[in-house]
Amino acid sequence: MLDREVVKEFLLEKLKDAGIRIPKSIDKKKLVEGFCRFTEDDYYEWLKDNFKTFFNHWNPDWEWIKEKLAEIE
């Protein structure tokens, strides 16, 4: 779950940098929530795809995984 306050700061900064003004008819809180939900939906799909890849489409290569885990140390 994204931190809404961090996302709000990010959005306002990026919109300002891009010269984009939020119309008065758009509630900033709703804009942040809508962007967060859009991003979280995409993030969940990304996690599912990476899960499949990491675990070799339900046929895990445990030696490869051990190598990846060794890189962490």
BAKE-187524 format. One record per residue: residue in three letters; residue number from 0; x, y, z of N, C-alpha, C in turn. Coordinates in pm, 1 decimal, decimal comma. Layout:
# BAKE-187524
Ala_NUM_X_Y_Z_X_Y_Z_X_Y_Z
...
This chain:
# BAKE-187524
Met_0_84,7_-117,3_0,0_0,0_0,0_0,0_89,3_123,6_0,0
Leu_1_60,4_214,5_-87,2_139,2_336,7_-99,6_103,5_436,6_10,4
Asp_2_202,4_508,9_53,8_183,4_616,1_150,7_122,5_734,3_76,5
Arg_3_-1,8_763,5_107,0_-75,4_867,0_33,6_-9,3_1003,9_45,9
Glu_4_46,8_1035,4_161,4_109,8_1165,6_180,2_235,3_1178,7_94,2
Val_5_312,7_1072,3_85,0_432,7_1072,7_0,4_392,1_1087,0_-146,3
Val_6_287,8_1014,6_-185,4_240,3_1022,8_-324,0_188,1_1162,9_-353,7
Lys_7_119,1_1223,0_-258,8_68,1_1358,8_-278,3_183,5_1455,1_-306,2
Glu_8_288,1_1448,8_-224,2_404,3_1534,7_-244,5_467,9_1508,1_-381,1
Phe_9_480,4_1380,1_-416,1_538,0_1342,3_-545,2_455,6_1400,5_-660,1
Leu_10_324,4_1378,1_-655,9_237,1_1426,7_-763,2_243,4_1578,7_-778,6
Leu_11_231,7_1648,3_-666,4_231,5_1794,3_-673,6_363,2_1846,7_-729,2
Glu_12_474,0_1784,8_-689,3_604,2_1827,0_-740,2_617,1_1799,6_-889,9
Lys_13_579,6_1678,6_-931,9_592,7_1641,8_-1072,8_499,2_1724,2_-1161,4
Leu_14_377,9_1748,4_-1115,2_284,7_1830,6_-1192,5_337,4_1973,7_-1205,8
Lys_15_392,1_2025,4_-1096,0_449,1_2160,9_-1099,1_566,3_2166,2_-1196,7
Asp_16_656,0_2068,2_-1188,6_772,3_2063,5_-1278,2_729,7_2055,8_-1425,1
Ala_17_618,4_1987,1_-1449,4_569,8_1970,4_-1587,0_483,5_2088,1_-1633,1
Gly_18_458,3_2181,0_-1541,8_374,9_2295,8_-1577,2_227,6_2261,5_-1591,1
Ile_19_186,1_2156,5_-1521,9_46,7_2111,7_-1528,9_-27,4_2162,7_-1405,5
Arg_20_-138,0_2230,6_-1430,5_-221,8_2280,4_-1320,9_-341,8_2189,6_-1304,7
Ile_21_-372,3_2159,2_-1181,6_-489,1_2075,8_-1151,2_-613,2_2164,9_-1159,0
Pro_22_-711,3_2125,7_-1238,9_-834,7_2206,1_-1246,1_-901,1_2216,7_-1108,9
Lys_23_-964,7_2328,2_-1083,5_-1032,2_2349,6_-955,2_-1143,0_2247,8_-931,3
Ser_24_-1194,9_2191,6_-1039,3_-1303,2_2093,5_-1026,7_-1252,8_1955,3_-983,9
Ile_25_-1119,7_1939,9_-975,1_-1060,2_1812,3_-934,0_-1015,4_1823,4_-789,1
Asp_26_-1069,6_1737,6_-704,2_-1030,9_1732,3_-564,0_-893,1_1666,3_-553,5
Lys_27_-797,2_1735,3_-491,8_-660,1_1683,1_-482,1_-654,7_1550,6_-407,0
Lys_28_-732,6_1538,3_-301,8_-732,9_1413,6_-224,5_-781,7_1297,4_-311,1
Lys_29_-885,6_1321,1_-390,6_-936,6_1217,5_-479,9_-837,6_1187,3_-591,4
Leu_30_-768,2_1290,9_-638,6_-666,4_1271,0_-741,6_-554,9_1180,4_-688,7
Val_31_-509,7_1207,6_-568,7_-405,3_1124,9_-506,5_-455,5_982,6_-489,4
Glu_32_-577,0_966,9_-440,5_-632,8_832,6_-419,8_-647,4_758,5_-552,2
Gly_33_-695,4_827,5_-653,6_-710,6_764,1_-785,0_-577,3_721,3_-842,8
Phe_34_-476,3_807,2_-830,2_-342,9_773,6_-879,6_-285,3_656,2_-801,2
Cys_35_-302,9_655,7_-669,8_-253,0_545,5_-586,0_-317,7_413,5_-625,8
Arg_36_-447,4_413,4_-642,5_-516,4_289,3_-680,4_-471,6_241,0_-817,9
Phe_37_-455,8_333,0_-912,2_-406,7_298,3_-1045,1_-268,7_234,7_-1034,7
Thr_38_-182,2_296,0_-955,2_-45,3_247,2_-938,8_-43,5_113,7_-865,1
Glu_39_-124,4_99,3_-762,6_-128,7_-25,9_-685,9_-180,1_-141,1_-771,1
Asp_40_-278,2_-116,1_-855,1_-328,0_-220,7_-944,8_-217,2_-266,8_-1038,2
Asp_41_-143,5_-171,5_-1093,3_-32,7_-203,8_-1183,0_77,9_-276,4_-1107,0
Tyr_42_105,2_-231,5_-986,5_208,2_-291,3_-901,6_174,8_-437,3_-871,2
Tyr_43_48,2_-465,3_-841,7_6,2_-602,5_-812,9_28,6_-692,5_-934,2
Glu_44_-4,8_-644,0_-1052,3_17,9_-722,2_-1174,9_167,2_-747,0_-1195,5
Trp_45_247,4_-645,2_-1168,7_391,9_-656,8_-1180,1_445,0_-762,0_-1082,6
Leu_46_393,9_-761,5_-958,8_434,3_-862,3_-859,7_398,7_-1003,1_-906,3
Lys_47_278,8_-1020,3_-960,9_237,6_-1152,6_-1009,0_329,1_-1199,9_-1121,1
Asp_48_361,3_-1112,1_-1214,4_451,2_-1149,5_-1324,8_589,3_-1186,8_-1273,6
Asn_49_640,3_-1108,7_-1178,9_771,8_-1137,6_-1124,1_772,6_-1265,9_-1041,3
Phe_50_663,3_-1294,9_-974,2_652,4_-1420,3_-900,4_666,7_-1538,6_-995,9
Lys_51_594,7_-1531,8_-1106,3_601,0_-1640,1_-1205,2_743,7_-1657,3_-1256,9
Thr_52_808,4_-1546,5_-1287,1_944,6_-1553,6_-1340,7_1042,4_-1605,0_-1235,8
Phe_53_1037,0_-1550,5_-1116,1_1130,5_-1588,2_-1009,9_1119,8_-1736,7_-977,2
Phe_54_996,3_-1786,9_-976,3_974,0_-1927,8_-943,2_953,8_-2013,2_-1067,9
Asn_55_1006,3_-1963,8_-1180,3_1013,5_-2039,4_-1305,6_879,6_-2103,8_-1342,1
His_56_775,6_-2024,3_-1335,4_640,1_-2069,5_-1372,7_602,9_-2200,0_-1302,1
Trp_57_613,6_-2196,0_-1171,0_575,0_-2305,6_-1082,1_667,4_-2427,3_-1091,9
Asn_58_787,8_-2404,5_-1139,8_889,7_-2510,1_-1144,2_1021,6_-2446,8_-1098,2
Pro_59_1031,0_-2416,2_-967,0_1144,6_-2338,4_-918,0_1279,9_-2405,4_-942,5
Asp_60_1374,4_-2324,7_-982,7_1513,3_-2366,6_-995,2_1581,5_-2319,6_-866,7
Trp_61_1585,0_-2408,4_-769,3_1633,0_-2370,4_-637,5_1780,6_-2331,5_-637,9
Glu_62_1858,1_-2385,8_-726,3_1999,0_-2347,0_-735,1_2010,3_-2201,3_-782,6
Trp_63_1931,8_-2164,4_-882,4_1930,9_-2026,6_-930,0_1884,9_-1932,2_-818,5
Ile_64_1781,6_-1974,2_-745,0_1729,8_-1892,4_-634,7_1837,2_-1876,4_-527,5
Lys_65_1908,8_-1985,1_-495,6_2017,3_-1975,4_-396,6_2123,9_-1875,7_-443,2
Glu_66_2154,7_-1875,1_-572,3_2251,5_-1779,7_-625,8_2202,1_-1637,0_-607,6
Lys_67_2074,1_-1615,3_-634,5_2016,4_-1482,8_-616,4_2021,7_-1439,0_-469,7
Leu_68_1992,7_-1534,2_-381,2_1994,7_-1501,7_-238,3_2137,5_-1476,0_-191,0
Ala_69_2233,9_-1544,7_-247,3_2373,7_-1523,3_-211,5_2419,4_-1384,0_-251,2
Glu_70_2361,2_-1328,0_-355,7_2396,8_-1192,1_-398,9_2357,0_-1087,6_-294,5
Ile_71_2263,2_-1121,4_-210,4_2215,5_-1028,7_-107,1_2320,4_-1010,9_1,7
Glu_72_2394,9_-1117,0_26,8_2494,2_-1113,0_135,4_2610,7_-1035,7_97,8
